[in-house]
Amino acid sequence: MLKTALGRLRFIGFYEGISFLVLLLIAMPLKYWADFPHVVTVVGGLHGLLFVLYMLAVLHVWITHRWSILKVAAAFIAAFLPFGTFVLDKKLLRG
């Protein structure tokens, strides 16, 4: 899976999506309901790193597979939507 640009995008996209959901569904509630803001700092930093890696992977796939600007835009937008990277992964599997 990690040997191709598309495989790396799928791999990083999975973990970026997980980190986004953990940030939204666990860290943010802990920050505001349990007054535990440190969790957001840790999870947010990890998510930020994964987001940057995801964008670099999108750029790599764009160059190597000559994706259209619409595919690149869809991959970019997917990173900002909960479950977006998982939907993108399913579409990438279909071809």
Residue, then its C-alpha position, 0 to 999 in steps of 0.5 A: m500500500l505504501k509503495t505507490a503515491l495513491g496507496r500513501l494518499r489512502f493510508i495517510g487519509f485514513y489516519e488524517g480522518i481518524s485524527f479529525l474525528v478524535l479531535l471533533l468527537i473526543a478532544m473538543p468535548l473534553k475541552y469544553w465539558a470537562d475543562f481539559p484543554h490539554v487534549v486539544t493541544v495534543v490531538g490538534g498538533l497530531h491532526g495538523l501534522l497528518f493534515v500537512l502530510y495528507m496535502l503533500a500526498v494529494l500533491h504527489v498524486w496530482i503530479t504522478h497521476r495527472w489528476s484533474i483540478l476537480k479531483v484535487a479540489a475534492a480531495f482538498i475539501a474531503a479533509f475538511l468534512p467529517f468522514g470526508t477522507f473515508v468517502l474519498d478512499k471508497k471512491l479511489l478504490r472504485g477507480 
